[in-house]
Amino acid sequence: MKKLILFSAIILLASAFSSCVVLSPKKYKALLARQDSLNTGWSGSQLSNEELQNAISRLQRDTANLSGKLNELNGKYNEIDGNYAKLRTNSSSEINKLSEDLKKREQRLKEVEDVLRKRDEASNQLKEKLQEALLGFTKSGLTVEMKDGKVYVSLTDKLLFPSGSIVIDEKGKQALAQLAKVLKEQPEIFIAVEGHTDSQKINNLGQIKDNWDLSVLRSTSVVRYLTEVEKVPGIRLTATGKGEFQPLGSNANAESRSKNRRIEIVLSPKLDELYNLIKK
């Protein structure tokens, strides 16, 4: 552009000389002013051009940075998309697995419920048989009831033993004989014999030191009678003594203490089937 301006000035001068026209001072000043204006415009255009070049460079750098960030974001998006796809696949597999596990548990629960129902039915039948077989002893303090799927036959000490004794009397033997008939017909029943006492201290009973001794010895007397005399298999029986620590009453008076002195025969059906289900 500078060359253009110089060329224009030369043409103007050439024209002036070629025409042999003598410029007046006014026209000469106008020409100089015109030249200064052109020079100023050239300088301004040069400055604007520089600024544009700088702006272009900045835009190119920004574009390159944005392009890099866009590529990075695309990479992260692809990674997230891949993880999401995997998660959906895994979630579907996990949901299917959980659904199968739930079905298996529901089936096991149904099987357990069936076993418990059969147990309760068997216990109720046993209770009815025992109530019928032992009906004649209910007035002597014998009771039969069912709790938690087990049948409890409770015999007061006056039905089985003389006062302070561990030797079963004749009436007690009759009750145990009737009980044994039913038990021998029910080979799948476990038999736990528990001795209980009141809280009164033991005095002058020779080898019997305290209520623990009395409860255990009375329990073992019943077990021996059932196994040795009535031939109930010993493998089905256990003998335990609870002493005074599981009373039915308060021990505050003679009547309550009489209820606490008892033998409880706890009958429970075998639960092998239930245990096998639980272990699965």
Secondary structure, 3 states (H helix, E strand, C coil): CHHHHHHHHHHHHHHHHHCCCCCCHHHHHHHHHHHHHHHHHHHHHHHHHHHHHHHHHHHHHHHHHHHHHHHHHHHHHHHHHHHHHHHHHHHHHHHHHHHHHHHHHHHHHHHHHHHHHHHHHHHHHHHHHHHHHCHHHHHHCEEEEEECCEEEEEEEHHHHCCCCCCCCCHHHHHHHHHHHHHHHCCCCEEEEEEEECCCCCCCCCCCCCCHHHHHHHHHHHHHHHHHHHCCCCHHHEEEEECCCCCCCCCCCCHHHHHHHCEEEEEEEECCHHHHHHHHC
